[in-house]
Amino acid sequence: MQREAIEALRDLEGLMLLKPELKADEQMQENLFVGRGIMFSRILEAVSFNGSGDKIKLPTSCFTDLSDQGAFDKGPIYLQLSVIHQESPSETKANDPKQQTTHSGVLEFTADEGYVGLPPHVWNNLFPVGAPNAPLVELHYVWLPKGTYAKLQPEVVGFSDIPNHKAVLETTLRQHATLSQGDVITVNHGILTYKLRVLELKPSSSVSVLETDIEVDVVGSDSASESTNQHILKPLTLGMSLSGMVEEGNYDYYKFSIDDDTWEKIASGDFRVEVKIDVETGGGDTDLYMSKHPLIFPTRHQHEWSSHDVGSKILILNSNDKILGVGTYSIGVYGFKATTKYKLLVSVEGNNNFKIGQQTGSSSSVEIDTVECRNCKHFIPSRSIALHEAYCSRHNVVCQHAGCGIVLRIEEAQNHVHCEKCGQASHRGEIEKHMKVFHEPLQCPCGVVLEKELMVQHQASACPLRLITCRFCGDMVQAGSSAMDVRDRLRGLSEHESICGSRTAPCDSCGRSIMLKEMDIHQIAVHPKS
């Protein structure tokens, strides 16, 4: 009995010695299976670089290893990345019970030996709460199936307010090679940033998004709107007022829509749109900014309509405004001074004024027999001109500022002033606000410093951060700086359009690969219409 126990103990010790070898063999077999015959595994120190998408930089030795195994003949390279925890097992379990893992493609093989370069997307998904001083990452070559379905959820509300938000998301996904369940994708739209978490993928929890049509569902955020600093749009119903309160220096945003039926009424000239804000007394004041989408968050820098009157204010828009039409509009209520309570109302009102050419029904004989008053320059019936001039000269005064000429009561004239910089007429109590709003220098996110009117023009036509609809890809993108190519600048192409238009597509007539930006010239020169 004792001999059998000793032999059993020896067999157990032998198995314990073989266990690491068996485990290593199992890991190798697993890696070969996952990599479809390619065995590639490295532990490298992670460094970050400023890139987009999920493609990483590897050292040249990795290229040699992968090339020797014929990995490049099997298609795009996909890698699984896992964080190597350098603390003790107990600390690792306490601090991070879930091992951070993601997937990536390969950008280039230019990293220093022993290092792997990670773009922000990969870095933030591997180290969501900060990285150690010398973070180690384990890489494995893997094969990934083509994705067919993805469910994403924004971390905060407001992403669906972006016009054609799925196209914006598609533009971001073009920079990715892979998606992994649990990852967070960053979507930039102008100066706005949205983060979306990958909730579900099919047919696997990690998929390739290269050269595949993938169905994407964007579900609503489960976060409360008050928990984020990101702006959101509150819906407005035409004809119904909403109450709000805005702090100094902050914005409240609202949106409303003009449908086909409403626009038909406005386009007839019989109706107009009124945007009215009533401010409660208490020392506070607001400014009103408005824009048509795709500009979803109007600001002091960037807007299409504005009102800066002290206290309550109103914007009137009619069919003569070229920008007005069917679509969605945003209103920004800016806290100019102190915390301000207000009521906001957008309504469609009828035009009750007489139309041009409409007869008044009175005789014109009185209008013909008139004389110009020497004080106010108004035309007065000749039979009462003497009485009028006597009264007018005692009680009224004409502003002598060049181009003004407004007639004021003498007691009102002392409060009628003109801006020394632009000459605009204003009430004396409002000139301080006028100087601050219109003449205080503003800094654009691109770095340019201008006064308000020039800033609005800059952000509408020259700012590299302005959003445009690319004529080649159809997406809303940042325009960028001026195109590098002189011919592209003459065509009026932005930096993005110059690059995007350099992609080729087959000509519908002859099948030749032609750059998108040259396609119209090619059609005219090679395939002229008879």
C-alpha positions in Angstrom: 0.0 0.0 0.0 2.9 2.4 0.9 4.7 1.5 -2.4 1.5 2.3 -4.4 1.2 5.7 -2.6 4.8 6.6 -3.4 4.4 5.7 -7.1 1.2 7.7 -7.3 3.0 10.7 -5.8 5.9 10.4 -8.3 3.4 10.2 -11.2 1.7 13.4 -9.8 5.0 15.2 -9.6 5.8 14.2 -13.2 2.5 15.6 -14.3 3.1 18.8 -12.5 6.5 19.1 -14.3 4.8 18.5 -17.6 1.9 20.9 -17.0 3.7 24.1 -18.2 4.8 22.3 -21.3 1.3 21.0 -21.9 -0.2 24.5 -21.3 2.3 26.1 -23.7 1.5 23.5 -26.3 -2.3 24.1 -25.9 -1.7 27.9 -26.3 0.3 27.3 -29.5 -2.4 25.1 -30.9 -5.0 27.7 -30.0 -2.9 30.5 -31.6 -2.5 28.4 -34.8 -6.2 27.7 -34.9 -7.2 31.4 -34.3 -4.6 32.6 -36.8 -5.6 30.0 -39.5 -2.1 28.5 -39.5 -0.2 31.7 -38.7 1.7 31.7 -35.4 2.6 35.2 -34.4 2.8 36.5 -30.8 4.8 39.4 -29.3 5.0 41.3 -26.0 5.9 44.9 -26.7 5.9 48.2 -24.8 3.1 50.5 -25.9 3.7 54.1 -27.0 1.0 56.4 -28.3 0.9 58.4 -31.5 -1.5 60.9 -32.9 -3.4 58.9 -35.5 -7.0 58.1 -36.5 -8.8 54.7 -36.6 -7.4 51.5 -35.1 -4.3 50.7 -37.2 -1.1 50.3 -35.2 2.6 50.6 -35.9 4.9 47.6 -35.5 8.7 47.1 -35.7 10.3 45.8 -38.9 11.1 42.4 -37.3 7.3 41.8 -37.1 7.1 42.3 -40.8 9.8 39.7 -41.4 8.1 37.2 -39.1 4.7 37.6 -40.7 6.0 37.6 -44.2 8.0 34.4 -43.7 4.8 32.7 -42.7 2.9 34.0 -45.7 0.5 36.1 -43.6 0.2 38.8 -46.2 -1.0 36.3 -48.8 -4.0 35.6 -46.6 -5.4 39.2 -46.7 -5.3 42.1 -44.2 -3.4 41.6 -41.0 -5.5 41.6 -37.8 -4.1 41.5 -34.3 -5.6 40.9 -30.9 -4.1 43.2 -28.2 -4.2 42.5 -24.5 -2.8 44.4 -21.6 0.0 42.7 -19.6 -0.6 43.5 -15.9 2.7 44.1 -14.1 1.3 44.2 -10.6 0.9 41.2 -8.3 -2.1 38.9 -9.1 -4.0 40.1 -6.0 -3.5 43.8 -7.0 -4.6 43.0 -10.6 -7.7 41.3 -9.4 -8.6 44.2 -7.1 -7.9 47.0 -9.5 -9.0 45.6 -12.8 -11.0 42.4 -12.6 -11.6 42.4 -16.4 -8.6 42.1 -18.7 -8.6 44.9 -21.3 -8.5 43.4 -24.9 -9.2 44.9 -28.3 -8.3 44.3 -31.9 -6.5 46.3 -34.6 -5.2 46.5 -38.1 -1.6 47.4 -39.1 -0.7 50.9 -40.4 3.0 50.4 -41.0 6.2 48.7 -39.7 8.2 51.7 -38.6 8.1 51.4 -34.8 11.3 51.0 -32.8 12.2 47.5 -31.9 10.5 46.4 -28.7 7.7 49.0 -29.1 4.2 49.2 -30.6 2.6 52.5 -31.6 -1.0 52.8 -30.7 -3.4 55.5 -32.0 -5.8 57.1 -29.5 -8.7 54.7 -30.3 -6.6 51.6 -29.4 -4.8 53.3 -26.5 -8.0 54.5 -24.8 -9.7 51.1 -25.1 -6.7 49.3 -23.6 -6.1 51.9 -20.9 -9.4 53.5 -20.1 -8.3 54.6 -16.7 -4.7 55.5 -17.4 -1.6 53.6 -18.4 1.4 52.5 -16.2 4.8 54.1 -16.8 5.9 51.3 -19.2 2.7 49.6 -20.4 3.2 46.1 -21.9 0.9 44.8 -24.6 0.6 41.2 -25.8 -0.1 40.8 -29.5 -1.5 37.8 -31.3 -2.2 37.4 -35.0 -5.9 36.4 -35.5 -8.3 35.8 -38.3 -11.5 37.8 -38.1 -14.8 37.3 -40.0 -16.4 40.1 -42.0 -18.9 42.0 -39.8 -22.6 41.9 -40.8 -24.2 43.8 -37.9 -23.2 46.2 -35.2 -25.2 47.8 -32.4 -23.8 51.0 -31.0 -24.9 53.2 -28.1 -23.8 56.9 -27.6 -22.5 57.6 -24.1 -24.5 60.8 -24.0 -27.6 62.1 -25.7 -27.4 64.3 -28.8 -25.7 62.2 -31.3 -28.9 61.6 -33.3 -29.2 65.4 -33.6 -26.3 65.4 -36.1 -27.8 65.7 -39.6 -27.4 62.3 -41.4 -25.5 61.0 -38.3 -25.2 57.5 -39.8 -23.2 58.9 -42.7 -20.9 60.7 -40.2 -20.5 57.4 -38.4 -19.7 55.6 -41.7 -16.9 58.2 -42.3 -15.4 57.3 -39.0 -15.6 53.6 -39.5 -13.8 53.9 -42.9 -10.7 54.6 -40.8 -11.1 51.3 -38.9 -10.1 47.7 -39.8 -11.8 46.0 -36.9 -14.5 46.4 -34.3 -14.6 44.7 -30.9 -17.5 44.3 -28.5 -17.1 46.6 -25.6 -14.9 49.1 -27.4 -15.6 52.8 -27.4 -15.5 54.6 -30.8 -14.9 58.4 -31.0 -16.8 60.3 -33.6 -15.8 63.9 -34.4 -18.3 66.3 -36.0 -16.7 69.7 -36.3 -15.6 70.8 -32.8 -18.1 68.3 -31.3 -17.0 64.8 -30.0 -19.2 61.9 -29.4 -18.3 58.5 -27.9 -20.2 55.4 -28.9 -19.9 52.0 -27.2 -20.1 48.8 -29.2 -22.8 46.7 -27.6 -23.2 43.9 -30.1 -21.5 42.5 -33.2 -22.4 39.7 -35.6 -21.3 37.1 -36.5 -18.6 37.3 -33.8 -17.7 39.5 -30.8 -14.8 40.8 -32.9 -15.1 41.5 -36.7 -13.4 43.0 -39.7 -15.1 46.1 -41.2 -12.9 46.2 -44.3 -14.6 45.8 -47.7 -17.9 44.7 -46.2 -21.5 46.0 -45.9 -22.4 46.1 -42.3 -25.8 47.0 -40.8 -25.4 49.5 -38.0 -28.1 50.2 -35.4 -27.6 53.3 -33.1 -29.7 52.9 -30.0 -30.6 55.7 -27.6 -28.2 56.8 -24.8 -28.9 55.5 -21.3 -27.3 58.6 -19.7 -29.2 61.5 -18.3 -28.7 64.7 -20.2 -27.8 66.7 -17.1 -24.8 64.4 -16.5 -22.7 65.7 -19.4 -21.2 69.0 -20.6 -22.1 68.2 -24.2 -24.8 70.4 -25.6 -28.2 68.9 -26.4 -31.1 70.2 -28.4 -34.5 70.5 -26.7 -37.5 70.1 -29.1 -39.7 73.1 -29.6 -43.3 73.0 -31.0 -44.4 75.9 -33.1 -46.8 78.1 -31.2 -45.9 76.6 -27.7 -43.6 78.5 -25.4 -40.9 76.9 -23.2 -39.4 78.4 -20.0 -35.7 78.1 -19.2 -32.9 79.6 -17.2 -29.4 80.2 -18.5 -26.2 81.1 -16.6 -23.8 83.8 -17.8 -21.5 82.5 -20.5 -23.5 79.3 -21.1 -25.9 78.3 -23.9 -29.3 76.6 -23.9 -30.2 75.0 -27.2 -33.5 74.3 -28.9 -34.6 72.9 -32.3 -37.8 73.3 -34.4 -38.7 72.2 -37.9 -40.5 73.8 -40.8 -42.4 71.2 -42.9 -43.7 71.5 -46.4 -47.1 72.7 -45.4 -45.7 75.4 -43.1 -43.2 76.5 -45.7 -45.9 76.8 -48.4 -47.7 79.3 -46.1 -44.5 81.3 -45.5 -43.5 81.2 -49.2 -46.9 82.8 -50.2 -45.8 85.9 -48.4 -48.8 86.0 -46.2 -47.0 84.5 -43.1 -43.7 84.9 -41.3 -41.7 83.1 -38.6 -41.3 84.9 -35.3 -38.7 83.8 -32.7 -39.5 85.7 -29.5 -37.7 85.6 -26.1 -39.2 87.3 -23.1 -36.7 87.9 -20.3 -37.8 88.2 -16.7 -36.7 91.3 -14.9 -33.8 90.8 -12.4 -30.6 92.2 -13.9 -29.9 89.3 -16.3 -29.7 89.5 -20.1 -29.5 87.1 -23.0 -28.4 87.0 -26.7 -30.3 85.0 -29.3 -28.5 83.0 -32.1 -30.1 80.9 -34.7 -29.0 78.6 -37.5 -30.3 76.1 -40.1 -28.9 72.6 -40.0 -26.3 71.2 -40.6 -25.0 73.9 -38.2 -26.7 72.4 -35.1 -25.2 74.5 -32.3 -25.1 78.3 -33.3 -22.7 80.4 -31.2 -21.4 84.0 -31.1 -18.8 82.9 -33.7 -21.0 80.9 -36.0 -24.7 81.6 -36.8 -27.1 82.8 -39.5 -29.4 85.1 -37.5 -28.9 86.9 -34.2 -30.5 89.5 -31.9 -28.7 91.4 -29.2 -31.3 93.8 -27.9 -31.3 94.4 -24.2 -34.1 92.5 -22.5 -36.8 90.8 -24.5 -36.1 90.4 -28.2 -37.6 89.1 -31.4 -36.4 87.7 -34.8 -38.7 88.0 -37.8 -38.0 85.7 -40.8 -39.9 85.7 -44.0 -39.9 84.3 -47.5 -37.4 87.0 -48.7 -34.7 85.3 -46.6 -32.8 83.0 -48.9 -31.7 80.6 -46.2 -35.2 80.0 -44.9 -37.0 76.9 -46.2 -38.0 73.4 -45.3 -35.7 71.9 -42.7 -34.6 71.9 -39.1 -33.4 74.9 -37.2 -31.5 75.4 -34.0 -31.8 78.3 -31.5 -29.1 79.2 -29.0 -30.0 81.3 -26.0 -26.7 82.7 -24.6 -26.4 84.0 -21.1 -24.9 87.5 -21.7 -25.2 88.8 -18.1 -26.0 87.0 -14.8 -28.4 84.1 -14.5 -31.5 84.9 -16.6 -35.0 83.3 -16.6 -36.7 83.5 -20.0 -39.6 82.2 -22.1 -39.0 81.2 -25.7 -41.7 81.0 -28.4 -41.4 80.2 -32.1 -44.6 80.9 -34.0 -45.9 81.4 -37.6 -47.8 84.7 -37.7 -49.9 86.3 -40.5 -48.7 89.5 -42.2 -51.4 92.1 -41.5 -49.6 95.0 -43.3 -50.9 96.4 -46.6 -49.3 94.8 -49.6 -47.4 96.9 -52.0 -49.7 98.8 -54.4 -52.8 98.3 -52.2 -55.1 101.4 -52.3 -55.9 103.2 -49.0 -59.3 104.4 -50.3 -58.5 108.0 -49.5 -58.1 110.9 -51.9 -54.6 111.8 -53.1 -55.3 115.5 -53.3 -54.1 116.1 -49.8 -50.9 114.2 -50.4 -50.1 116.4 -53.4 -50.4 119.7 -51.5 -47.6 119.2 -49.1 -44.5 121.1 -47.9 -41.2 119.8 -46.4 -40.7 120.8 -42.8 -37.4 122.7 -42.4 -36.7 120.9 -39.1 -37.6 117.2 -39.5 -37.7 117.1 -43.3 -41.0 115.4 -43.3 -43.7 116.4 -45.8 -46.6 118.2 -44.1 -49.9 119.4 -45.6 -49.4 123.0 -46.6 -52.4 124.3 -44.6 -50.8 123.2 -41.3 -47.1 123.6 -42.0 -46.7 126.8 -40.0 -48.3 125.2 -36.9 -46.2 122.0 -37.4 -42.9 123.8 -37.7 -43.5 125.9 -34.6 -44.2 122.8 -32.6 -41.5 120.7 -34.3 -38.7 123.2 -33.7 -39.5 123.4 -30.0 -39.9 119.7 -29.2 -38.0 117.7 -31.9 -34.4 117.5 -32.9 -32.7 115.8 -35.9 -29.6 113.6 -35.3 -26.7 115.2 -37.2 -24.6 112.0 -37.4 -23.8 111.2 -41.0 -26.3 108.9 -42.6 -28.7 109.0 -39.6 -31.1 111.9 -39.7 -33.6 110.3 -37.3 -36.1 112.7 -35.7 -36.1 112.5 -31.9 -37.9 114.2 -29.0 -35.6 116.6 -27.3 -35.8 114.6 -24.0 -34.9 111.4 -26.0 -32.0 112.9 -27.9 -29.5 112.8 -25.0 -29.9 108.9 -24.9 -29.4 108.6 -28.7 -25.7 107.8 -29.4 -23.7 106.3 -32.2 -20.9 103.7 -31.9 -17.5 105.4 -32.4 -16.2 102.3 -34.3 -19.0 101.3 -36.7 -21.5 104.3 -36.4 -24.5 102.1 -35.5 -27.2 104.0 -33.6 -28.0 102.8 -30.1 -29.6 103.7 -26.8 -27.0 105.1 -24.4 -27.8 102.2 -22.0 -27.2 99.6 -24.7 -23.9 101.0 -26.1 -21.8 99.0 -23.6 -23.4 95.7 -24.7 -23.0 96.8 -28.3 -19.2 97.3 -27.8 -18.8 94.0 -26.1 -20.9 92.0 -28.6 -19.7 93.5 -31.9 -16.2 94.9 -31.2 -14.7 92.7 -28.5 -12.2 90.3 -30.2 -13.2 86.7 -30.5 -10.9 83.7 -30.9 -11.9 81.0 -33.4 -11.1 77.4 -32.5 -8.6 77.5 -35.4 -6.7 80.3 -33.7 -7.8 83.4 -35.7 -8.9 86.5 -33.7 -11.5 88.7 -35.2 -14.5 90.9 -34.3 -18.0 89.4 -34.4 -19.1 90.3 -38.0 -15.7 89.3 -39.5 -15.7 86.1 -37.4 -19.1 85.1 -38.7 -17.8 85.5 -42.3 -14.6 83.7 -41.4 -16.4 80.6 -40.0 -18.8 80.6 -42.9 -16.3 80.6 -45.7 -12.6 80.4 -44.6 -12.2 78.5 -41.3 -10.5 75.1 -41.8 -12.8 73.7 -39.1 -16.0 74.7 -40.8 -18.3 71.8 -41.9 -19.0 71.3 -45.6 -20.7 68.6 -47.6 -18.0 66.9 -49.7 -19.0 66.9 -53.3 -17.3 63.5 -53.8 -18.2 61.4 -50.7 -21.3 63.3 -49.7 -20.4 63.4 -46.0 -20.3 66.4 -43.7 -16.6 66.9 -43.0 -14.2 69.6 -41.9 -13.1 71.7 -44.9 -9.5 71.9 -43.9 -7.1 74.5 -45.2 -6.7 75.5 -48.9 -6.0 72.7 -51.3 -2.3 72.1 -52.0 -2.8 71.7 -55.7 -3.2 75.1 -57.6 -5.7 73.6 -60.0 -7.8 72.3 -57.1 -7.8 75.8 -55.6 -9.0 77.2 -58.9 -11.8 74.6 -58.9 -12.8 75.8 -55.5 -12.0 72.5 -53.8 -11.3 72.5 -50.0 -8.4 70.5 -48.6 -10.6 67.5 -47.8 -12.2 67.6 -51.3 -8.8 67.8 -53.0 -7.8 64.6 -51.2 -11.1 62.8 -51.4 -11.4 63.7 -55.1 -8.1 62.0 -55.8 -9.8 58.6 -55.4 -10.4 56.8 -58.6 -13.6 55.3 -60.0 -14.4 53.5 -63.3 -15.8 55.7 -66.0 -19.4 54.7 -66.8 -18.7 55.1 -70.5 -15.3 53.5 -71.1 -14.4 51.8 -67.8 -11.1 53.6 -67.3 -10.1 54.5 -63.8 -10.4 58.3 -63.5 -9.9 60.5 -60.4 -13.3 61.7 -59.1 -12.3 65.4 -59.4 -11.3 64.8 -63.1 -14.4 62.9 -64.0 -16.3 65.9 -65.4 -13.4 67.0 -67.5 -12.9 63.4 -68.8 -16.6 63.1 -69.8 -16.4 66.4 -71.7 -13.1 65.7 -73.4 -13.4 62.0 -74.2 -17.2 61.4 -74.3 -18.7 64.6 -75.6 -22.5 64.5 -76.0 -23.5 64.6 -79.7 
